Every structure is written in structure tokens, then in C-alpha cells.
């Protein structure tokens, strides 16, 4: 009988720059996000989930394993061969921002770019799907950028909403009548004159 995988912790925070830089690639962000959603998975399942080829994923999975963000588990029989199973270090992974550390700042800029490219790819795929919902309370596809003039109270409210989004994401689990959506949020002050 196969051993039941242990429950994942909800959040893992990365503090060191070397590990952070592993996530400066949209493919590795996508792979880790897939593993977090699937919780225990094979390369084939990650490939199916992300729409990428298995062979293209191996070097990225290897880097995530070396960084400790994916953990090699047991192997399971799949047809006539065994496949390696992977679990993420947690259901959600975050990084600690340190504005006084230039390497940390550079990483967060690269990560923002990686997330933007990945979200663009996911949105492109979603808008091509005839089952996507673009209006109403069950909307699952949206993209937009808004400029807003805010005071401290309004900015506090925006940050409360962002925190609430992350809380919903961290507390989500697969289940009947549930579908997976990807939520990307960027907040940046506009320093243009």
C-alpha cells in the first residue's frame, strides 16, 4: 500500500537570494505553481497541467529540487515504468523583500517580469477557451491595469484587498465543483513626471 503524503504546510518564505533567483524564470514559476496546485505530482502531470513538454521541464524541475522548493518523493508505477513523484515545499511560496539589498531588489524586479510573462501566457490561453467567463459574478478571465490617485487610507484598503486575495488562495484546496484560477497582482507607484 502506498504511503499517504504528509500534509503540506501552507506557506514557505524564501529569505536567501540564491534560492530566490531560481524563481526568476516564468517556466520555473509555472512548474512550482503547478506542483503547489497538484500537491503531489509527476513530470507527466506537470507537463499536462502547464501545457509544456516533459523534456523541456526536466532542467527546471532539477533546479527547483536543488533549491529545495520541490521535494523528490516516492516513485509510482505508471504503465510499465516507474515515475518520480514531487511535492512542493509548501502550498504557497513567497519571498522576503529587502529594499536595502540591491541583489534582493534585482531579484524582485526579475520575478515581477517572470510573473507578468507567465500571466500573459495564461491569460492568452484562457481568452481562447470558449468556456471562459469574462463577465458577471462567475468571471474567471480578466486583465487590466488601472492608475489610481490614492491617499494613505485608500492604499491601506487596496493592501487589505490584496491580503484577502492571498488568504483565499492559501486556504484553497481542490474539490468537487471547484476550478483552478490564476491570480496575479502587481502594485507599483507611478514615478513618471
C-alpha positions in Angstrom: 0.0 0.0 0.0 1.4 3.4 -1.0 2.3 5.8 1.8 0.0 8.8 2.1 2.0 12.0 1.5 2.3 14.2 4.6 0.2 17.4 4.7 1.9 20.4 3.2 2.5 23.5 5.2 0.6 26.5 3.9 3.4 28.9 3.3 7.2 28.8 2.9 9.1 32.1 2.8 12.4 32.3 1.0 15.0 34.7 2.5 18.2 33.8 0.6 19.0 35.4 -2.8 20.3 32.2 -4.4 17.0 30.4 -3.9 15.0 33.5 -4.9 16.9 33.7 -8.3 15.6 30.2 -9.1 12.2 31.7 -9.4 13.2 34.5 -11.8 12.1 32.2 -14.7 8.4 32.1 -15.8 8.8 28.4 -16.6 10.0 27.6 -13.1 7.3 29.8 -11.6 4.8 27.9 -13.7 6.2 24.5 -12.7 6.2 25.4 -9.0 2.7 26.8 -9.2 1.6 23.6 -10.9 3.2 21.5 -8.2 1.6 23.6 -5.5 -1.8 23.1 -7.1 -1.4 19.4 -7.6 0.4 18.9 -4.3 2.0 15.5 -5.3 2.7 15.0 -9.0 4.9 13.5 -11.7 6.7 15.3 -14.5 4.0 14.0 -16.8 1.3 15.6 -14.7 3.2 18.9 -14.5 3.6 18.8 -18.3 -0.2 18.1 -18.8 -1.0 20.9 -16.3 1.2 23.5 -17.8 0.9 22.5 -21.5 4.7 22.2 -21.7 6.7 19.2 -23.0 8.1 16.8 -20.4 11.7 17.1 -21.8 11.6 20.9 -21.5 10.6 20.6 -17.8 13.4 18.3 -16.5 16.1 21.0 -16.1 13.7 23.3 -14.4 12.5 20.6 -12.1 16.1 19.8 -11.3 16.8 23.4 -10.3 13.7 23.5 -8.1 14.8 20.3 -6.4 18.3 21.6 -5.9 16.9 24.8 -4.4 14.7 22.8 -2.0 11.4 24.1 -3.4 10.4 20.7 -4.9 11.0 17.5 -2.9 11.5 14.2 -4.6 9.1 11.6 -3.1 8.4 8.0 -3.8 8.1 6.5 -7.3 4.9 5.0 -8.5 4.2 2.6 -11.3 2.8 4.2 -14.4 2.1 1.6 -17.0 5.3 -0.5 -17.3 7.7 2.0 -15.8 8.1 3.9 -12.6 7.8 7.7 -12.4 9.3 10.1 -9.8 6.8 12.0 -7.7 7.4 15.5 -6.5 5.8 17.6 -3.8 6.3 21.4 -3.3 7.9 22.6 0.0 4.5 24.2 0.8 1.2 25.0 -0.8 2.4 28.6 -1.3 5.9 30.1 -1.7 6.8 33.7 -1.1 10.0 35.7 -0.9 11.1 38.3 1.6 11.6 41.7 0.0 14.5 43.8 1.4 14.7 47.2 -0.3 18.2 47.8 1.3 19.7 44.8 -0.6 20.4 45.5 -4.3 20.5 41.8 -5.2 17.2 41.3 -3.5 15.7 44.3 -5.3 17.0 43.0 -8.7 15.5 39.6 -8.0 12.1 41.0 -7.2 12.2 43.0 -10.5 13.1 39.9 -12.4 10.4 37.9 -10.6 7.8 40.6 -11.4 8.8 40.3 -15.1 8.6 36.5 -14.9 5.1 36.6 -13.3 4.0 39.1 -15.9 5.1 36.9 -18.8 3.5 33.8 -17.2 0.2 35.6 -16.5 0.2 36.9 -20.1 0.6 33.3 -21.4 -2.1 32.0 -19.0 -4.5 34.9 -20.0 -3.9 34.2 -23.7 -4.8 30.6 -23.2 -7.9 31.5 -21.2 -9.3 34.0 -23.6 -9.0 31.4 -26.4 -11.1 29.0 -24.4 -14.9 29.3 -25.3 -15.8 28.2 -21.7 -14.0 31.3 -20.2 -16.3 33.6 -18.4 -15.5 37.3 -18.9 -18.5 38.9 -17.2 -20.6 38.5 -14.1 -20.0 37.1 -10.7 -18.6 33.8 -12.1 -16.0 35.7 -14.2 -12.8 33.7 -14.4 -10.9 35.7 -17.0 -9.8 39.3 -16.7 -6.8 41.6 -17.4 -6.5 45.2 -16.8 -4.3 48.0 -15.5 -5.7 50.9 -13.6 -4.0 54.1 -12.5 -5.5 55.4 -9.3 -4.8 58.5 -7.2 -4.8 57.2 -3.7 -4.3 58.6 -0.2 -3.0 56.6 2.7 -6.5 55.3 3.6 -7.2 54.1 0.1 -3.8 52.5 -0.2 -4.4 50.7 3.1 -7.8 49.4 1.7 -6.1 48.2 -1.5 -3.5 46.3 0.5 -6.2 44.8 2.7 -7.9 43.5 -0.5 -4.6 42.1 -1.8 -4.0 40.4 1.6 -7.6 38.9 1.4 -6.8 37.6 -2.1 -3.7 35.8 -0.8 -5.7 34.5 2.2 -8.3 33.0 -0.2 -5.5 31.5 -2.3 -3.6 30.0 0.6 -6.8 28.4 2.0 -8.0 26.9 -1.3 -8.0 23.2 -1.9 -9.0 21.1 -4.9 -12.5 19.7 -4.6 -15.8 18.9 -6.3 -17.3 21.8 -8.2 -14.1 23.8 -7.9 -11.9 25.1 -10.7 -8.4 26.5 -10.6 -7.8 30.1 -11.5 -4.5 32.1 -11.5 -4.5 35.4 -9.8 -1.6 37.8 -10.4 -1.3 41.1 -8.7 1.2 43.9 -9.2 1.1 47.1 -7.3 3.6 49.8 -8.2 3.7 53.5 -7.6 3.9 55.5 -10.8 7.1 57.7 -10.6 6.6 59.3 -14.0 6.6 63.1 -14.1 
